[in-house]
Amino acid sequence: MNYRNNNLYIENVSAQKIAKKFGTPSYCYSLNKIKSNIRNFKKKFRSIDPLVCFAVKSNSNIQILKEIKKMNIGADVVSKGELLLALKAGINKKKIVFSGVGKNHEEIQLAINKNILLINAESESEIDLIQKIAKIKKKKINIGIRLNPNIDSRSIRKISTGKKDDKFGLTEKNFLKIVKKYKTSKHLNIKCLSVHIGSQITSYKPYEKMLKVIKSVIKKSNHNFDYIDLGGGMGIKYNNDTKIFNYNKYNSIIKKFLIGHKTKIIFEPGRSIVGDAALLLTKVLYIKKANKINFIILDAAMNDFMRPALYGSTHRIVAFKKNKKIIKKRHEFVGPICETTDKFLSIPKFQMLNEKDCLAICDVGAYGMVLSSNYNLRTKPSEILINKSSLKVITKRQKLINII
Ligand SMILES: *Cc1c(COP(=O)(O)O)cnc(C)c1O
């Protein structure tokens, strides 16, 4: 995203042109931002040569997955649908890991049939089922076991996944019990220890604690894990208050960890790859001036982009056309949906706005379109991919006729 003569551009295409051509609300991605995020991610961890598996749940547009595949990375999937989509996008099955707390029989069977790299299991009953299916198929299946390291990721509580009261993974005690029980299984190969402590983590410190726990658990288990899957969770800069995640520090503590362990590191980043690579283009329908607040009523709503309503997250909003007239009054950017939480942002001032002006909600590439719905029987938005001066519709706007 950049401004030229006070006009918003995505790569070399003006936001106004995109909105005019494809309408609003529309998700608009920068291909080259996604690519540079991947390049930077790889560069930061070059010295540990990890396997990078993109978390498909953060963005499951197949065109985007195809681009990601071209950069030689794998996929972390959490459902049958995501597994099939990753394969359809051409992602190498030996670079696919299947995570999730409740994989059903059908999903486990598919994962086994497709010979993916790892099924990361999260409960004893699930491991029993994997073993049962493997036995019937006369196969030996590579699995990971997800540890709950009881770490507070100090991120948004609703997206924390690594505390002992969260539903994810196994406690240390159960983890050790299970390793012991299945170590000699004829149908399971315990290849991996996996963790994922949360999302939008901005400090390396929770990861440092996590590595300490992993180290101690490995020692107690007396087992060699070919892979340590550290999950994703690296935070991005949503606004000026967010700290920038220190990749160098994280890299160096992992390097230190690897001195005592011969193992391959897996990462499952989602947000840090696609989060800051998209804008949601929207139009001001009405401006309603109340006593102390200007309500800016947009044509985008919580069904198009759910994060603010779901987690109370804040995303910057910028105008297509910048001007210097600042209105010092509270502005609330809201959608048309009949819910009080259908509100994107509340700020003390904004530039002068008029009805029909267009705005962009920033950093919506991760957990954006994937969380959209038809609530209020609204159609889902379109998705556009920008590559320098070219633009391509990667999802057509849903038609009302298809949902009525
Ligand atoms: C959601 C999730 C990720 C991706 O998290 P980000 O914060 O988007 O990097 C990775 N691994 C697992 C198991 C997940 O559930």
The ligand as a MOL file (V3000), in Angstrom:
LIG
                    3D

  0  0  0     0  0            999 V3000
M  V30 BEGIN CTAB
M  V30 COUNTS 15 15 0 0 0
M  V30 BEGIN ATOM
M  V30 1 C -3.8720 -21.0260 13.7830 0
M  V30 2 C -2.7150 -21.9260 13.8340 0
M  V30 3 C -1.4990 -21.5390 13.2590 0
M  V30 4 C -1.2770 -20.1880 12.6220 0
M  V30 5 O -1.1960 -19.1590 13.5430 0
M  V30 6 P -0.7700 -17.6680 13.1040 0
M  V30 7 O -0.9260 -16.8750 14.3360 0
M  V30 8 O -1.6870 -17.2470 12.0210 0
M  V30 9 O 0.6500 -17.7380 12.6440 0
M  V30 10 C -0.4690 -22.4470 13.2800 0
M  V30 11 N -0.6020 -23.6700 13.8580 0
M  V30 12 C -1.7580 -24.0780 14.4220 0
M  V30 13 C -1.8410 -25.4270 15.0270 0
M  V30 14 C -2.8480 -23.2200 14.4370 0
M  V30 15 O -3.9840 -23.6120 15.0060 0
M  V30 END ATOM
M  V30 BEGIN BOND
M  V30 1 1 1 2
M  V30 2 1 2 3
M  V30 3 2 2 14
M  V30 4 1 3 4
M  V30 5 2 3 10
M  V30 6 1 4 5
M  V30 7 1 5 6
M  V30 8 2 6 7
M  V30 9 1 6 8
M  V30 10 1 6 9
M  V30 11 1 10 11
M  V30 12 2 11 12
M  V30 13 1 12 13
M  V30 14 1 12 14
M  V30 15 1 14 15
M  V30 END BOND
M  V30 END CTAB
M  END
